[in-house]
Amino acid sequence: MSRTGWPGSIAILVILGILAIGLPLANSVVADVTVPLRAGTVIEVGQAFDGGSRPVSMLVPAGWSLDEGASSLSQSVTLVSGGATVQLGAIDVESATPQELWTGQHLIFKAQGVPVSAQSPTPIETGQGVPGLVGMITLADRTGTQAVFAAPEQGASVLVGGDAAAVAAHRDDISQMIASIRFAGGPQ
């Protein structure tokens, strides 16, 4: 049996130190996947057009961050602030009514095995004039608000949830975000 001497022992200690300290540190950096957004940032979602823009957009107020781990620009984006969550999703559909989108979204939840119950939705409209429906829903054990919007060539879904107090504290921000939703090719 031969000895490697102190240089080999130091090398092994350095490797163990990297594994013991460096990996947990790197994991904490990777695990934090929220990216703070500047006030006035426009978030776009849906399948990208040839120019790179996307069909559905929303204006983000101050204090919100993008949850990269729960977002895919081609499908949906999730924004978070102080325990409140707003998820904007694009629905690839043409000529649907808000009621068809509302019913379709709930059928998708049920098909995925997610128990859903909802209040009767009420009419809502974006600042662009795109009609929709909004109502309280319960998914599994979480209660939140869902809105759907039906532009002529695209639909959108918004899910608002999180801590009830945080959602209440961000009510104005959330209302502004929903009103700011725009559809490419929608009413001007």
C-alpha positions in Angstrom: 0.0 0.0 0.0 1.5 3.4 -0.9 0.7 6.8 0.4 -0.2 9.7 -1.8 1.2 12.2 0.7 -0.1 15.5 1.8 -0.7 17.0 -1.8 -3.1 14.1 -2.5 -4.9 14.5 0.8 -5.3 18.3 0.2 -6.7 17.6 -3.3 -9.3 15.2 -1.8 -10.2 17.7 0.9 -10.7 20.4 -1.7 -13.0 18.1 -3.8 -15.0 17.2 -0.7 -15.2 20.9 0.2 -16.5 21.7 -3.2 -19.1 18.9 -2.9 -20.1 19.9 0.6 -20.3 23.6 0.2 -20.3 24.4 -3.6 -23.1 22.0 -4.6 -25.7 23.3 -2.0 -24.7 26.9 -2.9 -25.2 26.2 -6.6 -28.5 24.4 -6.0 -29.8 27.4 -4.0 -29.0 29.7 -7.0 -30.6 27.3 -9.5 -33.6 26.7 -7.3 -34.4 30.5 -7.2 -35.9 30.8 -10.7 -37.9 34.0 -10.3 -36.7 37.0 -12.3 -37.7 40.4 -11.1 -39.4 42.4 -13.9 -39.3 46.2 -14.3 -42.6 48.1 -14.1 -44.0 48.4 -17.6 -42.5 45.2 -18.9 -44.7 43.6 -21.6 -44.9 39.8 -21.2 -45.9 37.9 -24.4 -47.1 34.4 -24.6 -48.2 31.9 -27.3 -46.7 30.4 -30.4 -44.2 32.9 -31.8 -44.9 34.6 -35.1 -42.2 34.8 -37.8 -41.0 38.1 -36.4 -40.7 36.7 -32.9 -43.6 38.4 -31.3 -46.4 36.3 -29.6 -50.2 36.6 -29.9 -51.1 37.5 -26.3 -49.5 40.1 -24.2 -49.9 41.7 -20.7 -48.3 44.7 -19.1 -46.6 44.0 -15.7 -46.8 46.5 -12.9 -43.9 47.2 -10.4 -43.0 44.5 -7.8 -43.7 41.4 -9.9 -41.3 38.6 -11.0 -41.4 35.9 -13.7 -41.4 32.4 -12.3 -39.2 30.8 -15.0 -39.8 27.3 -13.6 -43.5 27.6 -14.1 -43.4 29.4 -17.4 -43.1 28.5 -21.1 -43.5 31.4 -23.4 -45.2 29.3 -26.0 -47.9 28.3 -23.6 -48.1 30.3 -20.4 -46.3 32.6 -18.1 -46.5 32.8 -14.3 -45.9 36.0 -12.4 -45.5 36.2 -8.6 -45.5 38.9 -6.0 -45.5 38.5 -2.3 -47.5 35.2 -2.3 -49.9 36.2 -5.1 -49.7 34.3 -8.5 -51.0 35.3 -11.9 -50.7 32.9 -14.7 -51.5 34.0 -18.3 -51.9 31.3 -20.9 -52.5 31.4 -24.6 -55.3 29.2 -26.0 -54.9 28.3 -29.6 -58.5 28.5 -30.9 -60.4 30.4 -33.5 -63.9 31.8 -33.3 -64.7 30.5 -29.8 -67.0 32.2 -27.4 -66.0 33.0 -23.8 -68.5 30.4 -22.6 -66.9 27.7 -24.8 -63.4 28.6 -23.5 -64.7 28.5 -19.9 -66.3 25.1 -20.4 -63.3 23.8 -22.3 -60.8 24.9 -19.6 -62.8 23.1 -17.0 -63.1 19.9 -19.1 -59.3 20.0 -19.5 -58.8 20.3 -15.7 -61.2 17.3 -15.2 -59.4 15.3 -17.9 -56.1 15.9 -16.1 -57.6 14.5 -12.9 -57.8 17.9 -11.2 -61.1 18.3 -9.3 -62.6 21.7 -10.3 -65.7 23.5 -9.1 -66.6 27.1 -10.1 -69.1 29.8 -9.5 -71.2 31.0 -12.4 -68.9 33.3 -14.3 -69.7 36.9 -15.0 -68.8 39.0 -18.2 -65.5 40.9 -18.3 -63.6 42.7 -21.0 -60.0 43.7 -21.6 -59.0 47.3 -22.2 -58.7 46.3 -25.9 -62.4 45.3 -25.9 -62.0 41.5 -26.0 -64.9 39.8 -24.2 -64.4 37.2 -21.5 -65.8 35.6 -18.4 -64.4 35.7 -14.9 -65.3 33.7 -11.7 -64.1 32.1 -8.6 -62.9 28.5 -9.0 -61.6 25.8 -6.7 -58.9 23.4 -8.1 -58.2 20.5 -5.9 -57.7 22.3 -2.5 -56.9 25.7 -3.8 -59.4 28.6 -4.5 -58.7 31.4 -6.9 -60.0 33.4 -9.8 -60.1 32.3 -13.4 -60.8 34.5 -16.4 -61.0 33.5 -20.1 -61.0 35.8 -23.1 -62.0 35.1 -26.7 -60.5 37.2 -29.5 -61.4 36.2 -33.1 -58.2 34.2 -33.7 -56.9 33.5 -30.2 -58.0 32.8 -26.7 -56.4 33.4 -23.3 -56.8 32.2 -19.8 -55.8 33.9 -16.5 -55.5 32.0 -13.2 -55.1 34.1 -10.1 -54.2 32.3 -6.8 -51.9 32.1 -3.9 -52.2 33.4 -0.4 -55.6 35.1 0.0 -54.2 38.1 1.9 -51.5 38.6 -0.8 -54.0 38.4 -3.6 -56.2 41.0 -1.8 -53.2 43.2 -1.3 -52.4 43.0 -5.1 -56.0 43.4 -6.3 -55.3 46.6 -8.1 -52.2 45.2 -9.8 -54.1 42.1 -10.9 -57.0 44.1 -12.3 -54.6 46.3 -14.2 -52.8 43.3 -15.6 -56.0 41.7 -16.8 -57.3 44.9 -18.3 -53.9 45.3 -20.2 -54.2 41.9 -22.0 -53.9 42.5 -25.7 -54.3 40.2 -28.7 -52.3 40.6 -31.9 -54.9 41.2 -34.6 -57.6 42.0 -31.9 -59.8 45.1 -31.8 -57.9 48.3 -31.9 
